[in-house]
Amino acid sequence: MQKNETVPAWAGALAGLTAGALALGIAQLVAGFAGPETFPVVAVGDAAVDLTPAPVKDFAINTFGENDKTVLVGGVLVVLAGIAAVIGVLARRRLLYGYVGLAGFGVVGAVAVLTRPGAGAVDVLPTVVGVVCGGLALGWLLRRAGGGLAVPASGTVPAPEPGAAARPEVSGAEISRAEVPPADTSRGETSPPEVSEAGVSGAEGEEVGGGERVVERPAVMRAGGATVVERGFDRRRLITGVAGGIVVAGAAAVLGRQLGGRRELDTVRGNLALPTPARPAPPLPAGTDFHIPGLSSFTTKNQDFYRVDTALVVPQVDPRAWTLRIHGMVDKPVELTYAELLNMPLTEADITLTCVSNEVGGPYVGNARWLGVRMADVLRRAGLQPGADMLLSTSEDGFTCGTPVDVVMDGREALFAVAMNGEALPFEHGFPVRQVVPGLYGYVSATKWVVDVKVTRFDRDEAYWTPRGWAAKAPIKTQSRIDVPKTGDSLKAGRTAIAGVAWAQHTGVEAVEVRVDGGEWRQARLAAVPGPDTWRQWALDWDATPGQHTIEARTTDAAGRTQTERQTPPAPDGATGWPAVTVQVA
């Protein structure tokens, strides 16, 4: 379509605004991958800041304060919206005008991007992709609103679509084609109306002043070997198209901002300088790891550490804006920033975490070296009031868990952790701050992305999982796991290793026993551990004989309690039973 006078100016402006919004939304999405600095609006804003005279900058700072950049970006968007509307109005008369306008739009953005320090040619990709998508959207919207449809010269003129409005007025050139009578259908004529030398014919419609008629059926024009059917303005198709464009633009912008925010926070996290702990963990004693193939290593790598939480989308929390609020049954409420937390004495500790949903022998357990501020130190700063027995902690995404106060205050290394295995917490594991409490299942202690702690009582408040049938208090049960061999393995007859891990926080593992086919229990050898809050490797040499065999294990903690044989499911407070594997020996 080269020219379309049937679309009113307001509709062209609306199409232009939608196309512009889609262009920016797609550009934002692509910039989410390429880097937030490649988003043309940001680049234009930065260029405007650089080119603005110092007195104007001073005025902006004095007038708008910290919001000066927000106001600037908002102003850029307003200007762009005005330009997009004008482009749409021009494009309704000739689509080429719209394409040229959008191209100019893109040139300004590309130049702004390329003038940023360190910019390269690839950085203009968000702008180029956005402009192309905007141009496609503009043409599509104007065609929906009322455009030309080419059909073969011998074809039948399409009927007007449902909802198509009659054209409100007829210009002088249009009157002649409106006066041409329609085909005589009584004689079975189905071909398009006769076309005059001017190339125009039409159909009867509603009478207007002077006896002229406004065509309700499509006007037909001959162009070369084809008939071009010019539809009237279709408000409904325009509005539905605009709605679809806005949805796509909004979704692309939101996703792009999330991706860009993650990239920015990745940079922030990567540049964090973690303070030296005031209480560093001692070096691991010799012999903490048997280095048996297939046996879980003493320290679980961050990327291998299990993740179980309620977050559908991992929260992206900026440590520069993060705060931790301690309130409730305290003498003085406390609110800490991330910088303030890092300035407190930090403690380093090796701690094993376990999920209550872990089945006997399951994978949801891991051990790491954590760095953080002792929760007890922060609570003492707030001043616990008599009678308080629960810490109701809240995550950034609204999850809550209830932790017994006495466990946190009994001297164990319960932490507001900021680092894991020597680096800032991964996003999936609670960056910037999470709770780590040895000896309790995660759902009552290990709140990720923690932002709020209410000191309260178990008889007054409930955490997320308690009303869903899980126990309010959940100390970790003594457990063991067989890592090698695994169920279904085929082994060769002869000497082979049976090995695994066992845990009994905050008590410690005293012994692990193994038996084969219900026979005599044999004592496994134990690896060294730095303390009672970590799991412990164990191993036993077995002379395997041909046939099918079942291997079982059981753990005894430092208090003399041996894990029970009774099999129970994870709900409501953790699974019990002996782990078992069945193997085939040839």
ABEGO torsion letter per residue (X at the ends): XABBAABBAAAAAAAAAAAAAAAAAAAAAAAAAAEAAABAAAAAAAAAAAABBAAAAAAAAAAAEAAAAAAAAAAAAAAAAAAAAAAAAAAAABAAAAAAAAAAAAAAAAAAAAABBGBBAAAAAAAAAAAAAAAAAAAAAAAAAGBBBBBBAABBBBBBBBGBBBBABBBAAAAAAAABBBBBAAAGBABBBBBBAAGBBBBBBBBBBGGBBBBABBBBBBBEABBBBBBBBBAAAAAAAAAAAAAAAAAAAAAAAAAAAAAAAAAAAAABBBBBBABBBBBBBBGABAGBBGBBBABBBAAABBBBBABABBBBBBAAABBBBBBEBBABBBBBBAAAAAABBBBBBBBBBBBAABBBGBABBBBBBBBBBBAAAAAAAAGBBBGBABBBBBBAAGBBBBBBAAAAAAGBBBBBBABBGGBBBBAAAGOABBBBBBGBBAAAABBBGBABBBBBBAAABBBAAAAAGBBABBBBBBBBBBAOBBBGBBBBBEBBBBBBBBBBOAAEBABBBBBBGGBBBBBBBBBBBAEAABBBBBBBBBBBBBEBBBBBBBBBBAAGBBBBABBBBAOAAEBBEBBBBBBBBX
